[in-house]
Every structure is written in structure tokens, then in C-alpha cells.
Amino acid sequence: MKRQGCSILFVNEQSQVLLFLRDDLPHIPYPNTWDVPGGHVEAGETAAQCIVREMKEEMGLDLEGFELFSTKEFSDRTEHTFWKLANLNIDAIPLQEGQRLRWFSEGEAKATTLAYGFNEIVEEFYAKAPFLRR
């Protein structure tokens, strides 16, 4: 059975998505690569419970009011991607994993190789643009 992953696309008023730069450690997958925040779903946990836990652990955020964007099958996992409108002050977030946070425009995200095949999900997110229907 494939592992389950969860991720979240935070989008701000400028239609930018929040990405984090993974740690530059040789023993982790995709070191020093931009990525979408998230993690692995643990046994007995739903994807929604996972993203709440991961955002608390990784960024100190009490996450609520998010929506499921997609569930996508990859060769190595099933990825549940949520999204939320959020004008987060990234300088005030106590990042516990990764080197730093940065807001990316659609073009910047498209021109950047993202970890774990997330370019596909981010491109689909901008194509469907659920944040513009609010």
C-alpha cells in the first residue's frame, strides 16, 4: 500500500503561494529544494488531521478553515493537498523544519523545480484558481 502524504498551499492576497526551502542535509530526500509544506499521514490519522498536526509542529500554526484542493496518485504516494487563503507574516513564523519560507508568484513557482513532483499540483492549483472564486 502506498504511503499517504498531506500538504497545504497557503495563498495570499497577491495570489502567491507559500513554499519552504528544505534543509540542506545529505540524508534527506530533495535537500536544499523548495517544497510545499506538509508531511506524512500517520496510522489512524486522516489527511486533514495530519495537515493540522504538521503545521503546528513545523510552523507553530493553529490551522483551521482550510479546504481540500486535490487528491493525487503519484508512483510513491497518494498526496492530499489542501489550500487556505492566508496573509501570513513569514518573518514571524518559528520554522521548525527547513531553512526558510518565501512567497512565490505563479511564474516563480513554475520556473522552480519543487520537491516530490509538486510542480504538477501547483500548476493545477493556479489553473483552477479556487482562491479567485471567493
N, C-alpha and C positions, 0 to 999 in steps of 0.2 A: 504494500500500500504506500502511495506517495505521501510525503510529509505535507502538512498544511502550513501555509505562511499567511501572515496578515500585514498589511501596510496601509498607510494613510497619506493622501495628498491634501495638504493644507494649501489653500489658495487665498491670496489676499485681494484687496480692492483693486490692485493693478493687474489682476489675473496672472500673478506669478505663483509658482509652486515652490514649496519649501523642500530643499534637499539637504542631506548632510554628507560630509566628506568622511568616509570610513577611515578607521585608524590605519596607520602605515606599519602594520605588523606582518612579517612574512608567513606566519602560521594561520592567518585568517583568509577566507575567500575574498577576492577583489580588494586587496589592500590599496589604500590611497585613491579610491574611486568614489565618485558621487553616487548616492543611493537615496531611495525613498525610505522614510522612517518606518519601522515595523519590526517584525520578528517571527518566531516560530510558535505555532499554536501548541500548547501543552496538552497532555492527556486529560480528558474530562472538561476541557475548556472550549467555548465557542470562539469563532473568529472575532466577534465583537468584544467578548471578554478579554481576548488576547490583546487587541489593539489598545484597550483601556489600560491594561497592565503594562504593556510595553511603553506607552507614552508616559506613564507615571514613573517607571524605572529609568528610562533613558533621558527624559526631559523634565521630569517633575510636574507634568501637566495632569490636571484632573479633567479628563476628556469626556465630553458629553455633546449631544446634538450633532452627531456625525451620521453619514448615510453610506450605505454600500454602493460603490460605483460598479465594480465588476468582480466576477469570479472567473479566473483564467487558468487553464491547464497548461503547465509547462512540462518539459520532459522530466524534471526533477521534483516538481511540487505542484500543488494547487494553491494559487495565490488569491486571497480575498483582499481586495483593495477598497478602502473606504475613502471618503473625502469630507472636508469641512471648510466652510468659509471662516477664515481666522486671520486677523491682522496682528500676528504675534510679534512682540518685540524680541527678536532673536538674540540681542545682546544681553537680555535679562534671563535667558533660559539656561539653567545649570546642566549643560550637556554631560551625560554620564558615559556615553559611547560615541566614538567618532571624534574628529578633530575640530569641526566647526559646522555651522549652519549657514545657508545662503538662500536667498530668494532668486529663482530663475524665471526669466520670461519664457514664453513658448519657444522662441527661436534659440535661446541659450540652451534650454533643455534638449532640444532636438539635435543641437550641434555637440552635445556632450555624451560620451559613452557612459551609460549608467550600469551599475551592478545588477546582476541577476536578471538581465533582459527587461529591465523596467522601461527602456525607451518605448517599447511597444505599448505598454499601458499608459504612459504619459502622453504619447501621441494620440491614442484613442480618447483619452480624457479631454484633451484640447479639441479634438474633432467633435465630440459630443457636447462639450462645454455645459455641463449641468449647472455650473455656477452662474451662467448668464440668464438662466430661466427664473431667477429669484426675483 
